[in-house]
């Protein structure tokens, strides 16, 4: 995970903070350690308050409705291709 984060930081720069929910995917120590190492800050939304992160909630809904619900992925490579095409069109 830290390799991916380092690559993203190199490509796009480091944000001042990262806003995340309290889901299990963020409960590990790797993200916390990486952010600390980068002198960044994790901003956790309040439990049960997705409106605290309205931008990502809006994106998640759009991604689900416009991409994931419309495709049946036959392989990981197929998923990468379809999602990348959708991302380019979305942006």
PDB file of N, CA, C and O in Angstrom:
ATOM      1  N   UNK A   1       0.827  -1.192   0.000  1.00  0.00           N
ATOM      2  CA  UNK A   1       0.000   0.000   0.000  1.00  0.00           C
ATOM      3  C   UNK A   1       0.869   1.254   0.000  1.00  0.00           C
ATOM      4  O   UNK A   1       0.567   2.211  -0.712  1.00  0.00           O
ATOM      5  N   UNK A   2       1.931   1.261   0.778  1.00  0.00           N
ATOM      6  CA  UNK A   2       2.757   2.466   0.828  1.00  0.00           C
ATOM      7  C   UNK A   2       3.431   2.743  -0.517  1.00  0.00           C
ATOM      8  O   UNK A   2       3.697   3.900  -0.844  1.00  0.00           O
ATOM      9  N   UNK A   3       3.713   1.690  -1.305  1.00  0.00           N
ATOM     10  CA  UNK A   3       4.283   1.918  -2.633  1.00  0.00           C
ATOM     11  C   UNK A   3       3.305   2.676  -3.521  1.00  0.00           C
ATOM     12  O   UNK A   3       3.701   3.579  -4.259  1.00  0.00           O
ATOM     13  N   UNK A   4       2.042   2.314  -3.451  1.00  0.00           N
ATOM     14  CA  UNK A   4       1.017   3.004  -4.237  1.00  0.00           C
ATOM     15  C   UNK A   4       0.888   4.448  -3.766  1.00  0.00           C
ATOM     16  O   UNK A   4       0.813   5.363  -4.586  1.00  0.00           O
ATOM     17  N   UNK A   5       0.861   4.656  -2.466  1.00  0.00           N
ATOM     18  CA  UNK A   5       0.745   6.013  -1.928  1.00  0.00           C
ATOM     19  C   UNK A   5       1.950   6.864  -2.303  1.00  0.00           C
ATOM     20  O   UNK A   5       1.794   8.037  -2.640  1.00  0.00           O
ATOM     21  N   UNK A   6       3.146   6.293  -2.251  1.00  0.00           N
ATOM     22  CA  UNK A   6       4.345   7.029  -2.651  1.00  0.00           C
ATOM     23  C   UNK A   6       4.294   7.409  -4.122  1.00  0.00           C
ATOM     24  O   UNK A   6       4.676   8.519  -4.493  1.00  0.00           O
ATOM     25  N   UNK A   7       3.821   6.491  -4.962  1.00  0.00           N
ATOM     26  CA  UNK A   7       3.702   6.781  -6.396  1.00  0.00           C
ATOM     27  C   UNK A   7       2.688   7.895  -6.641  1.00  0.00           C
ATOM     28  O   UNK A   7       2.933   8.799  -7.440  1.00  0.00           O
ATOM     29  N   UNK A   8       1.542   7.828  -5.948  1.00  0.00           N
ATOM     30  CA  UNK A   8       0.545   8.892  -6.089  1.00  0.00           C
ATOM     31  C   UNK A   8       1.084  10.234  -5.613  1.00  0.00           C
ATOM     32  O   UNK A   8       0.851  11.262  -6.250  1.00  0.00           O
ATOM     33  N   UNK A   9       1.801  10.227  -4.498  1.00  0.00           N
ATOM     34  CA  UNK A   9       2.386  11.465  -3.973  1.00  0.00           C
ATOM     35  C   UNK A   9       3.382  12.045  -4.970  1.00  0.00           C
ATOM     36  O   UNK A   9       3.437  13.260  -5.163  1.00  0.00           O
ATOM     37  N   UNK A  10       4.167  11.179  -5.600  1.00  0.00           N
ATOM     38  CA  UNK A  10       5.139  11.638  -6.575  1.00  0.00           C
ATOM     39  C   UNK A  10       4.442  12.225  -7.808  1.00  0.00           C
ATOM     40  O   UNK A  10       4.867  13.251  -8.339  1.00  0.00           O
ATOM     41  N   UNK A  11       3.366  11.564  -8.255  1.00  0.00           N
ATOM     42  CA  UNK A  11       2.664  12.018  -9.455  1.00  0.00           C
ATOM     43  C   UNK A  11       1.834  13.273  -9.216  1.00  0.00           C
ATOM     44  O   UNK A  11       1.800  14.169 -10.060  1.00  0.00           O
ATOM     45  N   UNK A  12       1.165  13.339  -8.067  1.00  0.00           N
ATOM     46  CA  UNK A  12       0.179  14.393  -7.845  1.00  0.00           C
ATOM     47  C   UNK A  12       0.515  15.355  -6.716  1.00  0.00           C
ATOM     48  O   UNK A  12      -0.156  16.374  -6.551  1.00  0.00           O
ATOM     49  N   UNK A  13       1.532  15.047  -5.948  1.00  0.00           N
ATOM     50  CA  UNK A  13       1.875  15.873  -4.796  1.00  0.00           C
ATOM     51  C   UNK A  13       1.126  15.398  -3.562  1.00  0.00           C
ATOM     52  O   UNK A  13       0.182  14.614  -3.651  1.00  0.00           O
ATOM     53  N   UNK A  14       1.562  15.884  -2.422  1.00  0.00           N
ATOM     54  CA  UNK A  14       0.955  15.478  -1.158  1.00  0.00           C
ATOM     55  C   UNK A  14      -0.148  16.443  -0.746  1.00  0.00           C
ATOM     56  O   UNK A  14       0.035  17.658  -0.817  1.00  0.00           O
ATOM     57  N   UNK A  15      -1.284  15.920  -0.320  1.00  0.00           N
ATOM     58  CA  UNK A  15      -2.329  16.804   0.213  1.00  0.00           C
ATOM     59  C   UNK A  15      -1.987  17.185   1.651  1.00  0.00           C
ATOM     60  O   UNK A  15      -1.158  16.534   2.287  1.00  0.00           O
ATOM     61  N   UNK A  16      -2.616  18.231   2.160  1.00  0.00           N
ATOM     62  CA  UNK A  16      -2.415  18.603   3.561  1.00  0.00           C
ATOM     63  C   UNK A  16      -3.038  17.573   4.482  1.00  0.00           C
ATOM     64  O   UNK A  16      -2.540  17.332   5.581  1.00  0.00           O
ATOM     65  N   UNK A  17      -4.128  16.963   4.035  1.00  0.00           N
ATOM     66  CA  UNK A  17      -4.805  15.967   4.844  1.00  0.00           C
ATOM     67  C   UNK A  17      -5.613  15.035   3.963  1.00  0.00           C
ATOM     68  O   UNK A  17      -5.884  15.338   2.801  1.00  0.00           O
ATOM     69  N   UNK A  18      -5.993  13.905   4.525  1.00  0.00           N
ATOM     70  CA  UNK A  18      -6.812  12.924   3.825  1.00  0.00           C
ATOM     71  C   UNK A  18      -8.047  12.678   4.669  1.00  0.00           C
ATOM     72  O   UNK A  18      -7.940  12.282   5.829  1.00  0.00           O
ATOM     73  N   UNK A  19      -9.218  12.909   4.095  1.00  0.00           N
ATOM     74  CA  UNK A  19     -10.472  12.681   4.808  1.00  0.00           C
ATOM     75  C   UNK A  19     -10.981  11.292   4.468  1.00  0.00           C
ATOM     76  O   UNK A  19     -11.142  10.940   3.300  1.00  0.00           O
ATOM     77  N   UNK A  20     -11.232  10.506   5.513  1.00  0.00           N
ATOM     78  CA  UNK A  20     -11.669   9.130   5.330  1.00  0.00           C
ATOM     79  C   UNK A  20     -12.777   8.803   6.321  1.00  0.00           C
ATOM     80  O   UNK A  20     -12.970   9.491   7.323  1.00  0.00           O
ATOM     81  N   UNK A  21     -13.505   7.721   6.004  1.00  0.00           N
ATOM     82  CA  UNK A  21     -14.527   7.276   6.955  1.00  0.00           C
ATOM     83  C   UNK A  21     -13.885   6.310   7.948  1.00  0.00           C
ATOM     84  O   UNK A  21     -12.670   6.115   7.935  1.00  0.00           O
ATOM     85  N   UNK A  22     -14.680   5.728   8.778  1.00  0.00           N
ATOM     86  CA  UNK A  22     -14.171   4.839   9.815  1.00  0.00           C
ATOM     87  C   UNK A  22     -14.287   3.373   9.421  1.00  0.00           C
ATOM     88  O   UNK A  22     -14.392   2.504  10.286  1.00  0.00           O
ATOM     89  N   UNK A  23     -14.270   3.096   8.132  1.00  0.00           N
ATOM     90  CA  UNK A  23     -14.418   1.737   7.639  1.00  0.00           C
ATOM     91  C   UNK A  23     -13.214   0.867   7.965  1.00  0.00           C
ATOM     92  O   UNK A  23     -12.133   1.375   8.262  1.00  0.00           O
ATOM     93  N   UNK A  24     -13.405  -0.441   7.906  1.00  0.00           N
ATOM     94  CA  UNK A  24     -12.323  -1.367   8.258  1.00  0.00           C
ATOM     95  C   UNK A  24     -11.114  -1.285   7.327  1.00  0.00           C
ATOM     96  O   UNK A  24     -10.006  -1.660   7.712  1.00  0.00           O
ATOM     97  N   UNK A  25     -11.323  -0.797   6.106  1.00  0.00           N
ATOM     98  CA  UNK A  25     -10.197  -0.683   5.182  1.00  0.00           C
ATOM     99  C   UNK A  25      -9.182   0.356   5.632  1.00  0.00           C
ATOM    100  O   UNK A  25      -8.050   0.370   5.149  1.00  0.00           O
ATOM    101  N   UNK A  26      -9.582   1.232   6.559  1.00  0.00           N
ATOM    102  CA  UNK A  26      -8.674   2.260   7.070  1.00  0.00           C
ATOM    103  C   UNK A  26      -8.259   2.009   8.517  1.00  0.00           C
ATOM    104  O   UNK A  26      -7.658   2.876   9.152  1.00  0.00           O
ATOM    105  N   UNK A  27      -8.577   0.833   9.035  1.00  0.00           N
ATOM    106  CA  UNK A  27      -8.283   0.536  10.433  1.00  0.00           C
ATOM    107  C   UNK A  27      -6.845   0.069  10.647  1.00  0.00           C
ATOM    108  O   UNK A  27      -6.379  -0.006  11.784  1.00  0.00           O
ATOM    109  N   UNK A  28      -6.152  -0.240   9.572  1.00  0.00           N
ATOM    110  CA  UNK A  28      -4.792  -0.750   9.702  1.00  0.00           C
ATOM    111  C   UNK A  28      -3.790   0.338  10.036  1.00  0.00           C
ATOM    112  O   UNK A  28      -4.115   1.526  10.054  1.00  0.00           O
ATOM    113  N   UNK A  29      -2.576  -0.087  10.297  1.00  0.00           N
ATOM    114  CA  UNK A  29      -1.523   0.834  10.714  1.00  0.00           C
ATOM    115  C   UNK A  29      -0.707   1.385   9.548  1.00  0.00           C
ATOM    116  O   UNK A  29       0.017   2.367   9.711  1.00  0.00           O
ATOM    117  N   UNK A  30      -0.818   0.759   8.365  1.00  0.00           N
ATOM    118  CA  UNK A  30       0.015   1.163   7.239  1.00  0.00           C
ATOM    119  C   UNK A  30      -0.307   2.582   6.788  1.00  0.00           C
ATOM    120  O   UNK A  30       0.598   3.402   6.631  1.00  0.00           O
ATOM    121  N   UNK A  31      -1.590   2.880   6.577  1.00  0.00           N
ATOM    122  CA  UNK A  31      -1.977   4.231   6.154  1.00  0.00           C
ATOM    123  C   UNK A  31      -1.606   5.256   7.215  1.00  0.00           C
ATOM    124  O   UNK A  31      -1.065   6.314   6.895  1.00  0.00           O
ATOM    125  N   UNK A  32      -1.890   4.954   8.461  1.00  0.00           N
ATOM    126  CA  UNK A  32      -1.564   5.864   9.555  1.00  0.00           C
ATOM    127  C   UNK A  32      -0.062   6.150   9.601  1.00  0.00           C
ATOM    128  O   UNK A  32       0.348   7.303   9.737  1.00  0.00           O
ATOM    129  N   UNK A  33       0.752   5.106   9.488  1.00  0.00           N
ATOM    130  CA  UNK A  33       2.208   5.274   9.526  1.00  0.00           C
ATOM    131  C   UNK A  33       2.698   6.084   8.328  1.00  0.00           C
ATOM    132  O   UNK A  33       3.571   6.940   8.468  1.00  0.00           O
ATOM    133  N   UNK A  34       2.133   5.811   7.148  1.00  0.00           N
ATOM    134  CA  UNK A  34       2.560   6.542   5.954  1.00  0.00           C
ATOM    135  C   UNK A  34       2.227   8.029   6.077  1.00  0.00           C
ATOM    136  O   UNK A  34       3.061   8.881   5.768  1.00  0.00           O
ATOM    137  N   UNK A  35       1.024   8.338   6.523  1.00  0.00           N
ATOM    138  CA  UNK A  35       0.621   9.741   6.674  1.00  0.00           C
ATOM    139  C   UNK A  35       1.511  10.439   7.702  1.00  0.00           C
ATOM    140  O   UNK A  35       1.938  11.574   7.493  1.00  0.00           O
ATOM    141  N   UNK A  36       1.785   9.759   8.805  1.00  0.00           N
ATOM    142  CA  UNK A  36       2.662  10.332   9.835  1.00  0.00           C
ATOM    143  C   UNK A  36       4.055  10.597   9.262  1.00  0.00           C
ATOM    144  O   UNK A  36       4.646  11.647   9.511  1.00  0.00           O
ATOM    145  N   UNK A  37       4.575   9.633   8.490  1.00  0.00           N
ATOM    146  CA  UNK A  37       5.893   9.776   7.872  1.00  0.00           C
ATOM    147  C   UNK A  37       5.940  10.964   6.916  1.00  0.00           C
ATOM    148  O   UNK A  37       6.972  11.623   6.789  1.00  0.00           O
ATOM    149  N   UNK A  38       4.825  11.234   6.248  1.00  0.00           N
ATOM    150  CA  UNK A  38       4.750  12.337   5.287  1.00  0.00           C
ATOM    151  C   UNK A  38       4.392  13.665   5.958  1.00  0.00           C
ATOM    152  O   UNK A  38       4.281  14.696   5.293  1.00  0.00           O
ATOM    153  N   UNK A  39       4.213  13.629   7.278  1.00  0.00           N
ATOM    154  CA  UNK A  39       3.819  14.807   8.064  1.00  0.00           C
ATOM    155  C   UNK A  39       2.443  15.328   7.636  1.00  0.00           C
ATOM    156  O   UNK A  39       2.183  16.531   7.617  1.00  0.00           O
ATOM    157  N   UNK A  40       1.583  14.379   7.298  1.00  0.00           N
ATOM    158  CA  UNK A  40       0.219  14.716   6.893  1.00  0.00           C
ATOM    159  C   UNK A  40      -0.750  14.516   8.044  1.00  0.00           C
ATOM    160  O   UNK A  40      -0.351  14.341   9.195  1.00  0.00           O
ATOM    161  N   UNK A  41      -2.020  14.547   7.711  1.00  0.00           N
ATOM    162  CA  UNK A  41      -3.051  14.424   8.735  1.00  0.00           C
ATOM    163  C   UNK A  41      -4.203  13.589   8.185  1.00  0.00           C
ATOM    164  O   UNK A  41      -4.640  13.793   7.052  1.00  0.00           O
ATOM    165  N   UNK A  42      -4.691  12.649   8.993  1.00  0.00           N
ATOM    166  CA  UNK A  42      -5.894  11.900   8.665  1.00  0.00           C
ATOM    167  C   UNK A  42      -7.077  12.580   9.333  1.00  0.00           C
ATOM    168  O   UNK A  42      -7.053  12.838  10.537  1.00  0.00           O
ATOM    169  N   UNK A  43      -8.092  12.864   8.568  1.00  0.00           N
ATOM    170  CA  UNK A  43      -9.316  13.464   9.094  1.00  0.00           C
ATOM    171  C   UNK A  43     -10.426  12.421   8.996  1.00  0.00           C
ATOM    172  O   UNK A  43     -10.884  12.097   7.900  1.00  0.00           O
ATOM    173  N   UNK A  44     -10.851  11.904  10.124  1.00  0.00           N
ATOM    174  CA  UNK A  44     -11.911  10.902  10.143  1.00  0.00           C
ATOM    175  C   UNK A  44     -13.265  11.595  10.250  1.00  0.00           C
ATOM    176  O   UNK A  44     -13.445  12.493  11.073  1.00  0.00           O
ATOM    177  N   UNK A  45     -14.220  11.174   9.413  1.00  0.00           N
ATOM    178  CA  UNK A  45     -15.564  11.717   9.549  1.00  0.00           C
ATOM    179  C   UNK A  45     -16.218  11.081  10.771  1.00  0.00           C
ATOM    180  O   UNK A  45     -15.773  10.041  11.256  1.00  0.00           O
ATOM    181  N   UNK A  46     -17.263  11.712  11.256  1.00  0.00           N
ATOM    182  CA  UNK A  46     -17.979  11.166  12.413  1.00  0.00           C
ATOM    183  C   UNK A  46     -18.691   9.887  11.996  1.00  0.00           C
ATOM    184  O   UNK A  46     -19.218   9.791  10.888  1.00  0.00           O
ATOM    185  N   UNK A  47     -18.702   8.922  12.881  1.00  0.00           N
ATOM    186  CA  UNK A  47     -19.384   7.646  12.599  1.00  0.00           C
ATOM    187  C   UNK A  47     -20.850   7.908  12.254  1.00  0.00           C
ATOM    188  O   UNK A  47     -21.547   8.653  12.942  1.00  0.00           O
ATOM    189  N   UNK A  48     -21.293   7.276  11.176  1.00  0.00           N
ATOM    190  CA  UNK A  48     -22.687   7.397  10.771  1.00  0.00           C
ATOM    191  C   UNK A  48     -23.046   8.731  10.150  1.00  0.00           C
ATOM    192  O   UNK A  48     -24.229   9.045  10.016  1.00  0.00           O
ATOM    193  N   UNK A  49     -22.053   9.529   9.767  1.00  0.00           N
ATOM    194  CA  UNK A  49     -22.297  10.861   9.200  1.00  0.00           C
ATOM    195  C   UNK A  49     -21.612  11.000   7.837  1.00  0.00           C
ATOM    196  O   UNK A  49     -20.654  11.761   7.708  1.00  0.00           O
ATOM    197  N   UNK A  50     -22.092  10.271   6.815  1.00  0.00           N
ATOM    198  CA  UNK A  50     -21.447  10.354   5.502  1.00  0.00           C
ATOM    199  C   UNK A  50     -21.495  11.757   4.907  1.00  0.00           C
ATOM    200  O   UNK A  50     -20.712  12.072   4.011  1.00  0.00           O
ATOM    201  N   UNK A  51     -22.386  12.590   5.382  1.00  0.00           N
ATOM    202  CA  UNK A  51     -22.461  13.962   4.871  1.00  0.00           C
ATOM    203  C   UNK A  51     -21.197  14.750   5.207  1.00  0.00           C
ATOM    204  O   UNK A  51     -20.906  15.763   4.570  1.00  0.00           O
ATOM    205  N   UNK A  52     -20.445  14.287   6.208  1.00  0.00           N
ATOM    206  CA  UNK A  52     -19.177  14.943   6.539  1.00  0.00           C
ATOM    207  C   UNK A  52     -18.177  14.827   5.394  1.00  0.00           C
ATOM    208  O   UNK A  52     -17.217  15.595   5.326  1.00  0.00           O
ATOM    209  N   UNK A  53     -18.394  13.893   4.517  1.00  0.00           N
ATOM    210  CA  UNK A  53     -17.514  13.697   3.370  1.00  0.00           C
ATOM    211  C   UNK A  53     -18.374  13.627   2.107  1.00  0.00           C
ATOM    212  O   UNK A  53     -18.344  12.640   1.371  1.00  0.00           O
ATOM    213  N   UNK A  54     -19.126  14.674   1.878  1.00  0.00           N
ATOM    214  CA  UNK A  54     -20.121  14.687   0.806  1.00  0.00           C
ATOM    215  C   UNK A  54     -19.511  14.479  -0.575  1.00  0.00           C
ATOM    216  O   UNK A  54     -20.138  13.850  -1.428  1.00  0.00           O
ATOM    217  N   UNK A  55     -18.312  14.988  -0.818  1.00  0.00           N
ATOM    218  CA  UNK A  55     -17.709  14.836  -2.138  1.00  0.00           C
ATOM    219  C   UNK A  55     -17.479  13.368  -2.470  1.00  0.00           C
ATOM    220  O   UNK A  55     -17.826  12.916  -3.561  1.00  0.00           O
ATOM    221  N   UNK A  56     -16.898  12.624  -1.538  1.00  0.00           N
ATOM    222  CA  UNK A  56     -16.624  11.221  -1.828  1.00  0.00           C
ATOM    223  C   UNK A  56     -17.910  10.415  -1.857  1.00  0.00           C
ATOM    224  O   UNK A  56     -18.021   9.473  -2.641  1.00  0.00           O
ATOM    225  N   UNK A  57     -18.880  10.757  -1.029  1.00  0.00           N
ATOM    226  CA  UNK A  57     -20.156  10.051  -1.071  1.00  0.00           C
ATOM    227  C   UNK A  57     -20.842  10.278  -2.414  1.00  0.00           C
ATOM    228  O   UNK A  57     -21.438   9.356  -2.971  1.00  0.00           O
ATOM    229  N   UNK A  58     -20.759  11.493  -2.932  1.00  0.00           N
ATOM    230  CA  UNK A  58     -21.330  11.792  -4.242  1.00  0.00           C
ATOM    231  C   UNK A  58     -20.595  11.004  -5.332  1.00  0.00           C
ATOM    232  O   UNK A  58     -21.221  10.420  -6.216  1.00  0.00           O
ATOM    233  N   UNK A  59     -19.265  10.997  -5.257  1.00  0.00           N
ATOM    234  CA  UNK A  59     -18.484  10.243  -6.239  1.00  0.00           C
ATOM    235  C   UNK A  59     -18.810   8.756  -6.167  1.00  0.00           C
ATOM    236  O   UNK A  59     -19.002   8.112  -7.198  1.00  0.00           O
ATOM    237  N   UNK A  60     -18.875   8.206  -4.948  1.00  0.00           N
ATOM    238  CA  UNK A  60     -19.173   6.778  -4.801  1.00  0.00           C
ATOM    239  C   UNK A  60     -20.516   6.427  -5.435  1.00  0.00           C
ATOM    240  O   UNK A  60     -20.636   5.400  -6.103  1.00  0.00           O
ATOM    241  N   UNK A  61     -21.521   7.268  -5.233  1.00  0.00           N
ATOM    242  CA  UNK A  61     -22.829   7.028  -5.831  1.00  0.00           C
ATOM    243  C   UNK A  61     -22.777   7.096  -7.343  1.00  0.00           C
ATOM    244  O   UNK A  61     -23.370   6.262  -8.028  1.00  0.00           O
ATOM    245  N   UNK A  62     -22.071   8.085  -7.867  1.00  0.00           N
ATOM    246  CA  UNK A  62     -21.930   8.228  -9.314  1.00  0.00           C
ATOM    247  C   UNK A  62     -21.169   7.047  -9.905  1.00  0.00           C
ATOM    248  O   UNK A  62     -21.569   6.493 -10.929  1.00  0.00           O
ATOM    249  N   UNK A  63     -20.079   6.666  -9.259  1.00  0.00           N
ATOM    250  CA  UNK A  63     -19.272   5.531  -9.729  1.00  0.00           C
ATOM    251  C   UNK A  63     -20.090   4.247  -9.734  1.00  0.00           C
ATOM    252  O   UNK A  63     -20.013   3.459 -10.676  1.00  0.00           O
ATOM    253  N   UNK A  64     -20.863   4.042  -8.691  1.00  0.00           N
ATOM    254  CA  UNK A  64     -21.704   2.852  -8.605  1.00  0.00           C
ATOM    255  C   UNK A  64     -22.760   2.859  -9.708  1.00  0.00           C
ATOM    256  O   UNK A  64     -22.923   1.870 -10.422  1.00  0.00           O
ATOM    257  N   UNK A  65     -23.478   3.976  -9.844  1.00  0.00           N
ATOM    258  CA  UNK A  65     -24.583   4.055 -10.807  1.00  0.00           C
ATOM    259  C   UNK A  65     -24.134   4.097 -12.260  1.00  0.00           C
ATOM    260  O   UNK A  65     -24.783   3.503 -13.122  1.00  0.00           O
ATOM    261  N   UNK A  66     -23.032   4.791 -12.547  1.00  0.00           N
ATOM    262  CA  UNK A  66     -22.621   4.981 -13.937  1.00  0.00           C
ATOM    263  C   UNK A  66     -21.591   3.985 -14.437  1.00  0.00           C
ATOM    264  O   UNK A  66     -21.390   3.859 -15.645  1.00  0.00           O
ATOM    265  N   UNK A  67     -20.939   3.278 -13.532  1.00  0.00           N
ATOM    266  CA  UNK A  67     -19.891   2.351 -13.978  1.00  0.00           C
ATOM    267  C   UNK A  67     -20.133   0.934 -13.465  1.00  0.00           C
ATOM    268  O   UNK A  67     -20.339   0.012 -14.254  1.00  0.00           O
ATOM    269  N   UNK A  68     -20.110   0.765 -12.163  1.00  0.00           N
ATOM    270  CA  UNK A  68     -20.165  -0.591 -11.608  1.00  0.00           C
ATOM    271  C   UNK A  68     -21.474  -1.304 -11.908  1.00  0.00           C
ATOM    272  O   UNK A  68     -21.466  -2.506 -12.173  1.00  0.00           O
ATOM    273  N   UNK A  69     -22.597  -0.597 -11.874  1.00  0.00           N
ATOM    274  CA  UNK A  69     -23.892  -1.230 -12.149  1.00  0.00           C
ATOM    275  C   UNK A  69     -24.084  -1.559 -13.627  1.00  0.00           C
ATOM    276  O   UNK A  69     -24.961  -2.349 -13.975  1.00  0.00           O
ATOM    277  N   UNK A  70     -23.275  -0.963 -14.496  1.00  0.00           N
ATOM    278  CA  UNK A  70     -23.437  -1.157 -15.939  1.00  0.00           C
ATOM    279  C   UNK A  70     -22.506  -2.200 -16.541  1.00  0.00           C
ATOM    280  O   UNK A  70     -22.631  -2.527 -17.721  1.00  0.00           O
ATOM    281  N   UNK A  71     -21.574  -2.728 -15.750  1.00  0.00           N
ATOM    282  CA  UNK A  71     -20.578  -3.638 -16.317  1.00  0.00           C
ATOM    283  C   UNK A  71     -20.452  -4.905 -15.488  1.00  0.00           C
ATOM    284  O   UNK A  71     -20.608  -4.902 -14.266  1.00  0.00           O
ATOM    285  N   UNK A  72     -20.165  -5.979 -16.193  1.00  0.00           N
ATOM    286  CA  UNK A  72     -19.860  -7.264 -15.567  1.00  0.00           C
ATOM    287  C   UNK A  72     -18.400  -7.530 -15.912  1.00  0.00           C
ATOM    288  O   UNK A  72     -18.076  -7.787 -17.071  1.00  0.00           O
ATOM    289  N   UNK A  73     -17.525  -7.473 -14.925  1.00  0.00           N
ATOM    290  CA  UNK A  73     -16.094  -7.605 -15.169  1.00  0.00           C
ATOM    291  C   UNK A  73     -15.707  -9.077 -15.278  1.00  0.00           C
ATOM    292  O   UNK A  73     -16.004  -9.876 -14.389  1.00  0.00           O
ATOM    293  N   UNK A  74     -15.052  -9.418 -16.361  1.00  0.00           N
ATOM    294  CA  UNK A  74     -14.674 -10.797 -16.614  1.00  0.00           C
ATOM    295  C   UNK A  74     -13.290 -11.132 -16.061  1.00  0.00           C
ATOM    296  O   UNK A  74     -12.953 -12.302 -15.884  1.00  0.00           O
ATOM    297  N   UNK A  75     -12.495 -10.105 -15.790  1.00  0.00           N
ATOM    298  CA  UNK A  75     -11.153 -10.311 -15.242  1.00  0.00           C
ATOM    299  C   UNK A  75     -10.706  -9.007 -14.597  1.00  0.00           C
ATOM    300  O   UNK A  75     -11.336  -7.964 -14.774  1.00  0.00           O
ATOM    301  N   UNK A  76      -9.623  -9.078 -13.856  1.00  0.00           N
ATOM    302  CA  UNK A  76      -9.080  -7.870 -13.245  1.00  0.00           C
ATOM    303  C   UNK A  76      -8.601  -6.898 -14.321  1.00  0.00           C
ATOM    304  O   UNK A  76      -8.788  -5.688 -14.194  1.00  0.00           O
ATOM    305  N   UNK A  77      -7.989  -7.420 -15.369  1.00  0.00           N
ATOM    306  CA  UNK A  77      -7.529  -6.569 -16.478  1.00  0.00           C
ATOM    307  C   UNK A  77      -8.707  -5.869 -17.143  1.00  0.00           C
ATOM    308  O   UNK A  77      -8.615  -4.692 -17.491  1.00  0.00           O
ATOM    309  N   UNK A  78      -9.808  -6.583 -17.320  1.00  0.00           N
ATOM    310  CA  UNK A  78     -11.010  -5.989 -17.897  1.00  0.00           C
ATOM    311  C   UNK A  78     -11.554  -4.888 -16.997  1.00  0.00           C
ATOM    312  O   UNK A  78     -11.964  -3.833 -17.481  1.00  0.00           O
ATOM    313  N   UNK A  79     -11.558  -5.127 -15.698  1.00  0.00           N
ATOM    314  CA  UNK A  79     -12.034  -4.120 -14.741  1.00  0.00           C
ATOM    315  C   UNK A  79     -11.155  -2.869 -14.799  1.00  0.00           C
ATOM    316  O   UNK A  79     -11.667  -1.750 -14.802  1.00  0.00           O
ATOM    317  N   UNK A  80      -9.846  -3.058 -14.845  1.00  0.00           N
ATOM    318  CA  UNK A  80      -8.922  -1.916 -14.939  1.00  0.00           C
ATOM    319  C   UNK A  80      -9.217  -1.086 -16.186  1.00  0.00           C
ATOM    320  O   UNK A  80      -9.284   0.141 -16.118  1.00  0.00           O
ATOM    321  N   UNK A  81      -9.392  -1.755 -17.319  1.00  0.00           N
ATOM    322  CA  UNK A  81      -9.627  -1.052 -18.589  1.00  0.00           C
ATOM    323  C   UNK A  81     -10.941  -0.278 -18.555  1.00  0.00           C
ATOM    324  O   UNK A  81     -10.982   0.902 -18.901  1.00  0.00           O
ATOM    325  N   UNK A  82     -12.013  -0.947 -18.137  1.00  0.00           N
ATOM    326  CA  UNK A  82     -13.337  -0.319 -18.126  1.00  0.00           C
ATOM    327  C   UNK A  82     -13.375   0.851 -17.142  1.00  0.00           C
ATOM    328  O   UNK A  82     -13.891   1.921 -17.465  1.00  0.00           O
ATOM    329  N   UNK A  83     -12.834   0.649 -15.958  1.00  0.00           N
ATOM    330  CA  UNK A  83     -12.852   1.709 -14.947  1.00  0.00           C
ATOM    331  C   UNK A  83     -11.992   2.885 -15.378  1.00  0.00           C
ATOM    332  O   UNK A  83     -12.361   4.035 -15.139  1.00  0.00           O
ATOM    333  N   UNK A  84     -10.854   2.624 -16.006  1.00  0.00           N
ATOM    334  CA  UNK A  84     -10.006   3.714 -16.493  1.00  0.00           C
ATOM    335  C   UNK A  84     -10.718   4.503 -17.584  1.00  0.00           C
ATOM    336  O   UNK A  84     -10.657   5.733 -17.596  1.00  0.00           O
ATOM    337  N   UNK A  85     -11.388   3.813 -18.496  1.00  0.00           N
ATOM    338  CA  UNK A  85     -12.158   4.509 -19.535  1.00  0.00           C
ATOM    339  C   UNK A  85     -13.252   5.373 -18.902  1.00  0.00           C
ATOM    340  O   UNK A  85     -13.476   6.505 -19.331  1.00  0.00           O
ATOM    341  N   UNK A  86     -13.927   4.842 -17.890  1.00  0.00           N
ATOM    342  CA  UNK A  86     -14.972   5.602 -17.213  1.00  0.00           C
ATOM    343  C   UNK A  86     -14.363   6.812 -16.507  1.00  0.00           C
ATOM    344  O   UNK A  86     -14.922   7.907 -16.564  1.00  0.00           O
ATOM    345  N   UNK A  87     -13.213   6.622 -15.838  1.00  0.00           N
ATOM    346  CA  UNK A  87     -12.566   7.711 -15.101  1.00  0.00           C
ATOM    347  C   UNK A  87     -12.186   8.856 -16.049  1.00  0.00           C
ATOM    348  O   UNK A  87     -12.382  10.025 -15.717  1.00  0.00           O
ATOM    349  N   UNK A  88     -11.650   8.526 -17.213  1.00  0.00           N
ATOM    350  CA  UNK A  88     -11.264   9.550 -18.176  1.00  0.00           C
ATOM    351  C   UNK A  88     -12.498  10.312 -18.641  1.00  0.00           C
ATOM    352  O   UNK A  88     -12.472  11.540 -18.733  1.00  0.00           O
ATOM    353  N   UNK A  89     -13.579   9.594 -18.935  1.00  0.00           N
ATOM    354  CA  UNK A  89     -14.810  10.240 -19.366  1.00  0.00           C
ATOM    355  C   UNK A  89     -15.404  11.083 -18.243  1.00  0.00           C
ATOM    356  O   UNK A  89     -15.889  12.187 -18.493  1.00  0.00           O
ATOM    357  N   UNK A  90     -15.374  10.579 -17.003  1.00  0.00           N
ATOM    358  CA  UNK A  90     -15.920  11.279 -15.853  1.00  0.00           C
ATOM    359  C   UNK A  90     -15.192  12.595 -15.583  1.00  0.00           C
ATOM    360  O   UNK A  90     -15.814  13.609 -15.266  1.00  0.00           O
ATOM    361  N   UNK A  91     -13.872  12.561 -15.712  1.00  0.00           N
ATOM    362  CA  UNK A  91     -13.068  13.771 -15.447  1.00  0.00           C
ATOM    363  C   UNK A  91     -13.113  14.729 -16.612  1.00  0.00           C
ATOM    364  O   UNK A  91     -12.496  15.793 -16.560  1.00  0.00           O
TER     365      UNK A  91
END
